Amino acid sequence: MERAVQSLMDMGIPEDVAKNALNKAGGNIEAAASYIFSNELPDEINQPIRENVKDSSFIGKGEHVELASSANGFNKGDLSNIIATTRTEQIIDTDSDDSDVQFESSPPNTSDDKLSIHKFEIDDSTIVLPLPPNFLFENYFALFSLFVVNYLPQYLFRPDFKDLNYDKNWFKGISVNKPLLKLDFNEEQELIPTAKSEDSNIMQPELLWQLQKFGSIVNSTISDRAFVRSKMFAIALDSQIQRKLGEAEHLYEILPAFIKSLAIDLEMCPDFDTNEIKNLFISSAFHTPSVDESTKQTWLSLFHFLPEEYDSNLYRMFNALLHPDESINLEINHENDSEAEKNENSLDVIAPILTIVFDEMDESTEHVNLTEGVEVPLKFYPQLYTKKCKDELIRPILEKRKQAQLLSRSILQDITNLKSFQGKDILKFLNSTIDYLQLDNKDSDLINQLLLLKDEILSRKTTRTNEYKHLAQQLQTEWNLSHPEISLVNTAKDRGLIDEPYILTLAAISPYNYFSRDRSGTWHYVHCNMAGSDFKVRTCSSELEVQDSIKQCTKQASESPLMFIYCKEHFIPQIDQVNRALEMNEGCLNFAKLDQLELNKSHQKHQHEEYAHDYSA
């Protein structure tokens, strides 16, 4: 309903009038517009219906999904004091067939010894089990690592350390085992055997080692390992990030440092071009600090939004960030337009990986209450915010929207003038006058003149109403900046301004509730307790479930940040490409084989214990 009200307000209709008309029309915008003009509803409007949207894929299913949020009141970065926090949480009942999702308490906490390390099904995704809430940022680093091993394995597997020094407890994050080969920079950038490395102070890519171990498991077709622990990445953080962990208050302040560390670890290895990895994550943009300052180029590893900046969908949030505010002044002022062009804020080169963070609430957060939450698109086109696209497509549309809104107000005023004069309904007055004169067949010439006047008013009103509807249709389709997927994306593609979409691959509501998409397009929902001692994984019923859940969790400010990671469509590696990269990396391939052998031993031991227990019983 909010979207429909805003659409009518964009046409110049007062908010109270728009709401009243939409209520009577059951949410149908076209019927509401007709009601405003004629006080009549179409015959088919007999019951409330949802707002008319061109593509039903952009309408949520209306399912009620509550996801537990993590606390954010602990000290961060202290890996020496892991407190096993337990808490009763809600979890989705996967067996429910009802449209409203049912809830049940999460299962009782279990010890590490009782937590199965084996997947229930071989096709299940391998997940990361979080640390307790006092390691909030480290948990998000682990989720980012989950994305990296799924969507960047072709880069992870390029350096071959030959032997990653397998240990059966590697997934717990107890220590970082050094591989057979290490980096040496004495003469040239190369990998040499660990025993021959004389300088133990040379920085080594410990984070990369951990990612390779995890990546070899995730991308192995034979592995049935169910999980790894977030701690395995936390213990590999360099000293600079460790210091920043004690200073940062928000995820957006510390996540860029983790991304930079990841890029450095890879680029310090042989066979990588300068900035090859950084360019995967770092986008460039044009920014004008103030009217008096010149436009500068800046670099971004993520976008973040305050809770007060939440809007009905992600495009509207980016519009507020990168487009002039068209709602401030509808009067056409070319001097202001000139200043807007000088006050440039737009994207330049967009990296293949796009990270977006919705900041968590804090003591200064204003009240946030979105009836329908934020719609985060599964396919996103950030190319609409590049300077080229803004100059050639968006600015002209903004001008057309301003002109259309001014014209629509003028048309509305004309329609109002044709409906009443000094508070009296003109047509009712004419009809009553004509009826009176026709009683005694008096003055037929006057009657004919009044009938002609009535027809002229009706014709004029119909013409202006059709003009208004045409403007409304253009504002909601070809000039719709809030929902560019309806028409604007195709227009931009036809002009060669944008190419392929960015695909949503990870949606982290919190480290304990997140959605992960595999490369084939299947979404998995992961729910963990806060102690990291129990979890559930299930395949989502459809991708719309992901959007619905995000909407539910963004109706109000969240206690923990939300993280969304997009990957450009063509950049998603194919299975053959991943398999080749893994097969060519001796260290990773052997690590995956050794891990599966250990899992097989564990499975056999478990079966033997069950058999012995059954036999003794």
N, C-alpha and C positions, 0 to 999 in steps of 0.2 A: 504493500500500500504506500509506503514512504516513497518508493521510486515513482509510482504513478502520480502522487501528489506533486513531487518535484517536477515531473514532466509537464504537468498542467501549469505549474507556477512559472516554468521557463517560457510558457506561451503568453504570460502576462496575466494569468488568472489569479486573483487573491487566494491565499491559502485556505481560508474558511470556506470559500465558494467551491474550491477544488475538492476539499474533503467531503463536503455535503453531497456534491454531484457523484463522486466516486462511491460513496456509501449507497446512494440510491441505485447506482449502476452496477453494484456488486464488484467494483474494482476494474471494470472495463473502461479503458481510457476513451475510446471512440464513442461509446455510449454516453459517457460522462460529458464529453464535449457537446454531443447532440442535445443532451438535457440542458446544458447551460444556455444553448442558443434557442431552444424551442420549448423548454419545459416538458418535453416528451421523451420517453424511453422507447427503444425498439421493442417490438413484440416479443423477441426471443429472450429479453432480459427479464426472467421470471424468478431467478434465484441468484444468490451471490456466486460469482466466479472469480478466478484468479486474474491478475493483471495480464493483459494480452502481450506476450513476448514472442518474437518471431521464431526463435529456436528453443524448443522445449528443453534442450540440454542445458540451458542456463537457468532453469528453474529447479530449486532444491526439492527433494522429495518430501520435505516437511517432517522428517523423522526427528524425534527428540533424542539427542545423544548427549549425555553428560560425561565429561572426562575430568578426572581428578587432576588438580593442579598441584605442582610442587611448592613447598614453602620457600621463602627467599629471605630468611632472617638469620642466616648463619654466617660465620666467618668463612672466607673462601681461601683456597690455596694451601691449606694445612693438611698435607697428606699423612702426617704422623698421628693424627687423632681421628681415626675413622670410627664414627659412632653408628652402630647399627640401629637406625631409627625404624620403628615399625609403626604402622598406622592403618586403621581400617579405611579401605578405599572402595570405590564403586568400579565395577567392570562390566563391560557389555556381555550379555548372555547371547552367545552365538547360536543357540538352538531356537531362539524365538522366531515365530513366523508373523508376529503382529507388526503393524506399521510403526507403532511406537516401540522403541527399543527398550527392553526390560533390563533391570540391573540386578546384580548379586554381589555379595561381599567377596572380595578377593580371597583366594584360598589361604589357609594358614601358612605362615612362614615356615620354610624348611631350611635345614642346614646345608652347607656346601656339599657335604657328603651325600645327602639325599637328593640334591637337585640333579636331574638327569642332564648329562652333557650330550645326549644323543637327540637328534631330531625325531619328531613323531613321524614325519614323512620326509623322504629324501629331497622332495621339491620345496620343503619349507625353507624360509630364508634364515641365514645365520644372523643373530642379533647381537647388540651390545647391551650388557646389563649395567645399569648406572651405579655410580657411587651414591652415598646418602646426600641429602639436600645441601649440606655445607660444602659440597664440591660441585656447585651448580655449573660453573663455567667449564670445568673439566668434562662434565657430562655432555655439554654441547660440542666440545671438541671431538668427543668420541662419536657423536652422531654425524658430525661433519666428516669424520674419517670413514664412517659407514658409507656415506655418499661417494667418497673418493675411491674406495676399493670396488664399488659397483660400477662407477661410470668413468674412471680414469685408470683402469688396470693396464692399458697399453703403455702408459707412462711409468707406472709403478714397477713394471716388470722389465724395463729397459736395463737398469743396472743389475748385473748378475754378481752376487757375492759368493757364489758357488756352494757355500754351506752356511745356512742360517743358524747352525748350532742348536739343533732341536732339543727341547726339554719338555717333558710331559706336562709341566705346570706353566707353560709359556702364556696361556690365555688368561691367567689370574693376575698378571702384572706384578709379580713378586720382584722380578729383576729384569734387566735388559741384557740378554746374552749376546756377546760379540760374535759376529759371523767369522768365517774363515778368512775373508778378505776385508781390508779396511782401506780408507782413502789415504793417499800420501801426496803431499803437495811440494815435496822438496825439490823435485826437478820439473815434473809436469803432473797434471791432474790425472791420476791413474789409480787403479785398484791393485793393491799388493797384498800378499799373505800377511795375516795378523802378526805372526811371529817375527817377520822382517821389519815391521813398523817400529822405528827407533824412537820417534817422538810421540809419547803418549798424550801430549797436550793438544795435538791436532784435533780440531772439532770433527766429530763423526756424525753421520746422519742417523742418529738413534731413532728418531721418529719414523724415518723411512724404513728402517729395519722392522719396526713393529707393524707398519702398514703392509710391508711385503708379506709378513707372516699371516696377517689377517686376510690380505688379498688372495694369497694362495689357497686359503681354505674356502673363502666365499666363491671363488671362480673355479674351483675344482668340481668336476662332475661326479666325483665319487665320495666327497666328504659329507658326513652326517653329523658334524659338530653343530650343536644347537646354539651356542653362544660363546662370546668372549666378554671379558670384563673391561669397563671403561678405564680402570686403573692401568691397564697395559699401555695406554697412550699418555696418561697423566705422568707416569714415571719417566717418560722420554722427553718431557718438555725441557727446553733449554733454560738457562739461568735468567735470560732476559724476560721470558714469558713468566717464569716463576715470580720475578719481582713485580711485574705488572698485575699478576693475579691478586697481590696484596693491596694494590692501589685502585684497580678498576671497580666501579660500582654497577656497570651495566654491560651486557653482553657485547653490544656494538663497540665498546671501547677496547675490548680484549680480543675479539674474534679475528680482526685483521692481523694481529700479531701472530696468531696461530697459522693463518693462511700464509703469511710471509715465511714463517719457519718451515712450513711444508715445502714451499717453493725453493727455498734455499737448500734444503736437504737434497732435493732432486737435482737442482742445477749445479751443485758442487760435484756431482758425479760425471764421469766421462759421457760423451756422445749427446750432451744437451747443449742447445744453442743458448746464448745469453737472453735472459728474460723469457725463454720459451714457456716455462711453467707459470711465471707471473702473469703472462698475457692470457692465460686461461681464466684467471680470476679477476684481474684488474681492468676495469673499464675507465675510459677517459670522458670528461665532461667539460662544458664551458660554464663558467660561473662569474657573475658580476656582483661583487660584494655590495656595491651601492651605486647610485646614479652618478656620483662624482668619480668613481673608479672605473678603470678599463676592465674589459672582460679577460678573465684568466682561465687557463686550462688547469684542471685538477684531476686527480685520480681517485677512484672509488673501488673498494673491495666488497662493499655491501651498501644497501640502502636500509635505513631504519626509520620507523614512524613511532611517534609518541601515542599513547592511548587516546589523547585528545584529537589526534589526526586520523583516527579510524573513520571510515566512511562506508557507504553501502557496498562498494566493491573496490578492488585494487586499482583499477583504472582511474576512478575518481580521486583516489589518494595520490596517484602520480600526477594527475591533472593539476591538483592544488600545489604540488611541488614544482612542476616544470612548465605549466601553462599560465598565462595571465589570468587573473581572477575576473571572469566576464560578468560576474554578478554584482560587482561593486558599482559600476556606472554604465547604464545602458545607453547614455547619450553618446553619439558618435563624436569623438574628440580626436582629431588627427594629431594634435600635439601630444596627447597622452599615448597614442599609438606609436608615435616616434620614440617616446621615452621607453615604452615597453620593448621595442626592438633593440634599443641600446642596452636595456637591462636584461641581458641574455642569460637564460638558464636552460641548458639543453644537454643532451648526451652527444658524445662524439663517436668513439669506437666502443662498441659493447662487447665485452668478453663473452666467450661461450658459456661460462658458468655465472649465474646471477644469483646472489644471495640476498634475501630480504628478511629483516628482523622487525617484529612488532615488539616494542619495548614493554617491559612489565610495569605495573603500577608502583608508585612510591608515595611518600607522604605528601608530595606536591601535586599528585595527579588529580585533575578535576573529574567530576562525576561523568562517567561514560555510560550511555544507555542507548544502544542500537537495537531496535525491535527485531531486525532480521539478521544482525551480525554482518560480518564482512564476507563478501563473495570473492574468494581467491580463485582465479581462472586456472584450469588445468593446462590450457595453452595460452601463453602470454606473448604479446608483441611489444616489447620495449622499444623496438625500432621506431615506433610512432613518436618517440620523444627525442629523436636525433635532430640536429640542427637542420639538416637537409629536408627531412620530412616536415618539420615545423614550418620552414620557409615556403615550401612548395605546396603543402596541403593543409596544415593545421591553421596557420594564420588566416588564409582566405576563408576557411570554414568558421573561425571565430568571428570574422567580420560579417559573414552571412548570418550567423546566429544572432549577432547584435542587431543587424538590420531586420531580421525576421521577428525578433522579440519586440522591437519598436513598432513594426508594422502590425503585429498581432494585437498590440495594445490599441492601436488606432482602429483596427477592425472591430475589436470588442466594443470600443466606444460607439462606433457607428451602429452596431447591432443593438446596443443599449438604447441609443437614441431612436431607433426604429421600433423598439418595443414599447417605450413609454414616454410620456411628456408630462412634466410636473407631477410625477408620481402616478399618473393615470395610464392604463394600458390602452395604447392607440387602437389596436385591432378590435378590442372589446367595445371601445367607444364607437368606432365606425360600424361595427356589426349591429349594435343597438340602434344607431341612427338610421341605418338602412332598413332594419326591421320596422321601425316606427313609420318611416315614410312609405313603406310598402303596404302598410295596413289599409290605407285608403287610396292606394295607387296615386299618391300625390307627387307632383313634380318629378316625372320620370327622368327628365334630363339631369336633375341633381342626383337622383339615385344612380344613374349611369356613371356620372362623374365620380361619385363616391366609390362605386365598384372598381372603376379604373384606378383610382387612388389606392384602394386596398390591394389590387393585383400588383401595382407598381411597388408598394411597400414590401409585399411578400416576395416579389422577384428580387428586389434589392437585398432583402434579408437573406434569401437563399444564396445569392451570388457571394455576398460577404461571408456567409457561413462556409461555403465551399472553399473560398480563398483561405479562410482560417484553418480549415481542416487540412488543406494542402500544405500550409506552413507547418502545422503540427506534425504531419506525416514526415516532412523533410527533417524537422528537428529530431524526430525519434528514429530516423533511419540513416540517411546519407550524411547528416550533420551531427549525429549522435556521438559525442566524445566520451560519454560515460559508458557506453556499450558499443565500442568500435567493432566488435565481432559481428554485429548485425549487418553492417554495410561498409564501414570505413576501411576495414582491413582489406577487403577485396579491391576497393578503389586504390588503396596504396600499393597493393600487389600489381594491379594493372599498370600503374605508372612506374613500376620498378623501384619504388621507394623502400619496400620491405620484402623480405624473402620468406623464410620459414619460421615457425613459431618456436618459442622456448617452452619446454615440457616440464611441468612440475614433477620432481622426482622424490622430494622429501618434505614432509609437513610435520614438524615437531611441535606439538601442543605444549609439551614439557618433556624432560628427559625420561619421564615415566609413561608417557602416552604419545606415541608417534606413529605416523604412517610412512611406509617406505615402498617405493615403486621399483620393481625389478625391470631389467632392460626389455623384457617382452611386453611390458605394460600392465602387469598384474600388481595390484596394491595389496600390501599386508599391513594389518594393524597390530601393534605391539603394546602390551600393557604390562608394566612391572610394578612390584611394590617398592617402597622407598628404601628398603634395606638392600635391594638388589638380590634378594634370596628366593624370589619366585616370579614367574612371568607367564603370560599367555600370548600366543601368536595365532592369528587367524587370517585367512584370505578375505578381503573385503567383497561384499556382494556386488558392488559396482564402484566405479570411480566417483560417482555422485555422492557416495557415502563419505568420501574424504571432504568434499565441499560442505556437505551438511554439518559435519562435525566441526569444521573450522568456523562456520557461521555460529553454531551454538556456543563456541568458546570465545567469540569476539563480540558478543552482545554487551559485555562489560569488560573493563580492564582486567587483564590476567595477572595472577600473582607471580608468574614466571614468563620469561620472554617466549615468543613464538618464532620459530625459524623455518623459512621456506627456501628451498634450493631448486633453481631452474637450470636446465641444461638445453642448449640449442639442439634441435632435432637431429640434424645430420651428424652431430658430434657424438651421439650415443653410439658406442662401439657395437659392432656385430659379434655374434657368438664365435664365428670362425676367427675373427681378428683377435679376440680375447684368448681363445684356445691356442693359437699360434704363439702369442706373446708368452703365455705360461709355459708352453712346451720348450721354448727356446731359452728359458731361464732355469738353469740347472738347480740353483739354490732354492727357488720357490717350488719347483716341481717336486724335488726330493722332500722338501718340508711337508708338502701336502700329503705325499705318500706315507711318510713316517707318522704324521698325525693320524691318518686313517688306520694305520696298523695299531697305534696305541688305542684308538677308539674301539677297534675290533677286540683287542685284549680286554678292555673294560667291559664290553658287551658280553663276552664269553664268561668273564668273572661274575658278572651280575646274574647271568643265566644259571651258572653253577651254584651260586648262593641261593637262588630261588628254588632250584631243584633240591638242594640239601635241606632247605627249610621245609619244603613240602614233604620230603621223605621222612624227616624227623617228626613231623606232625602226624 
